Amino acid sequence: MARLFFAAVLLLAAALGHAQMKAPGDVGIDEKLGAQVAMDAVLKDENGNEITLRRLIDKPTILIFNYFSCPSICPVLISNMVDVVNRLQLEPGREFRLVAVSFDPRDMPERRARRRPTI
């Protein structure tokens, strides 16, 4: 059930984003159907503290991989995800968790903390 929920939300967000912006030709999707996310992956929270994904995921979770300082498609992805979440009949934080993960080492705790209220 949680996988189906996660997949449906991501597909809807991607569809909304595709309708608004076209990606450059060198951008693609590498599908890993049936694969699982490594729950022991170590991330840093908005305060710079290390935390495993296992500690973050205690209910159905939507993971968003995004740059927090990206000027082009990243804000569109976040905006579309917010639109999708607002359409759900579920309460974020209580019935599911939304976790934004940046893979840009320049996204330091201060930048992440500033971005958090807008998500």
C-alpha positions as CSV (number, residue, x, y, z in Angstrom):
1,M,0.0,0.0,0.0
2,A,2.8,2.4,0.9
3,R,4.7,1.6,-2.3
4,L,1.6,2.2,-4.4
5,F,0.9,5.5,-2.6
6,F,4.5,6.6,-3.1
7,A,4.5,5.7,-6.8
8,A,1.2,7.4,-7.5
9,V,2.3,10.7,-5.9
10,L,5.6,10.7,-7.7
11,L,3.9,10.0,-11.1
12,L,1.4,12.8,-10.6
13,A,4.2,15.2,-9.6
14,A,6.3,14.2,-12.6
15,A,3.4,14.6,-14.9
16,L,2.6,18.1,-13.6
17,G,6.3,19.0,-13.9
18,H,6.6,17.7,-17.5
19,A,3.6,19.7,-18.6
20,Q,5.3,22.9,-17.3
21,M,8.9,22.4,-18.3
22,K,11.0,20.3,-20.7
23,A,14.2,18.8,-19.5
24,P,17.5,19.2,-21.4
25,G,18.4,16.3,-23.7
26,D,21.0,14.9,-21.4
27,V,18.6,14.3,-18.5
28,G,17.0,10.9,-18.1
29,I,15.5,8.4,-15.7
30,D,17.2,5.3,-14.6
31,E,14.4,3.0,-13.4
32,K,15.1,0.6,-10.5
33,L,11.7,-1.1,-10.4
34,G,11.4,-3.3,-7.4
35,A,14.6,-2.0,-5.8
36,Q,14.6,-0.8,-2.3
37,V,16.2,2.3,-0.8
38,A,19.1,1.5,1.5
39,M,17.6,2.2,5.0
40,D,21.1,2.5,6.6
41,A,22.0,5.4,4.3
42,V,23.4,8.2,6.4
43,L,22.0,11.7,5.7
44,K,22.3,15.1,7.4
45,D,19.2,16.9,8.7
46,E,18.6,20.6,8.4
47,N,20.8,21.1,11.5
48,G,23.7,19.2,10.1
49,N,23.2,16.2,12.4
50,E,23.7,12.7,10.9
51,I,20.6,10.5,10.7
52,T,19.8,7.2,9.0
53,L,17.0,6.9,6.6
54,R,15.6,4.2,8.8
55,R,15.1,6.7,11.6
56,L,13.2,9.1,9.3
57,I,10.9,6.5,7.8
58,D,8.3,5.4,10.3
59,K,5.2,5.7,8.1
60,P,4.5,5.9,4.3
61,T,7.1,8.3,3.0
62,I,7.6,10.4,-0.1
63,L,11.3,11.0,-0.8
64,I,12.2,14.0,-3.0
65,F,15.7,14.2,-4.3
66,N,16.4,17.8,-5.1
67,Y,18.9,20.6,-5.0
68,F,17.8,23.3,-2.6
69,S,19.6,26.1,-4.6
70,C,18.8,24.9,-8.2
71,P,17.5,27.8,-10.3
72,S,15.7,25.8,-13.0
73,I,13.6,22.6,-12.7
74,C,14.1,21.9,-9.0
75,P,11.7,24.6,-7.7
76,V,9.2,23.3,-10.3
77,L,9.5,19.8,-8.9
78,I,9.0,21.0,-5.3
79,S,6.1,23.2,-6.3
80,N,4.4,20.3,-8.1
81,M,5.0,18.0,-5.1
82,V,3.4,20.6,-2.8
83,D,0.4,20.8,-5.2
84,V,0.0,17.0,-5.1
85,V,0.3,16.8,-1.3
86,N,-2.3,19.6,-0.9
87,R,-4.7,17.5,-3.0
88,L,-4.4,14.4,-0.9
89,Q,-7.0,13.5,1.7
90,L,-4.1,12.7,4.1
91,E,-2.3,14.9,6.6
92,P,1.4,15.2,6.1
93,G,3.4,14.4,9.2
94,R,0.6,12.4,10.8
95,E,-0.4,9.9,8.0
96,F,2.7,10.1,5.9
97,R,6.1,11.8,5.8
98,L,7.6,14.0,3.2
99,V,11.4,14.0,3.1
100,A,13.4,16.3,0.8
101,V,17.0,15.1,0.2
102,S,19.6,17.2,-1.5
103,F,22.6,15.6,-3.2
104,D,24.5,18.9,-3.5
105,P,27.3,19.2,-0.9
106,R,27.0,23.0,-1.1
107,D,23.5,22.7,0.5
108,M,24.7,23.4,4.0
109,P,22.4,23.3,7.0
110,E,21.7,27.1,6.8
111,R,20.5,26.8,3.2
112,R,18.4,23.7,4.1
113,A,16.9,25.5,7.1
114,R,15.9,28.5,5.0
115,R,14.3,26.3,2.3
116,R,12.3,24.1,4.8
117,P,9.4,26.5,5.5
118,T,8.7,26.9,1.7
119,I,8.3,23.1,1.3
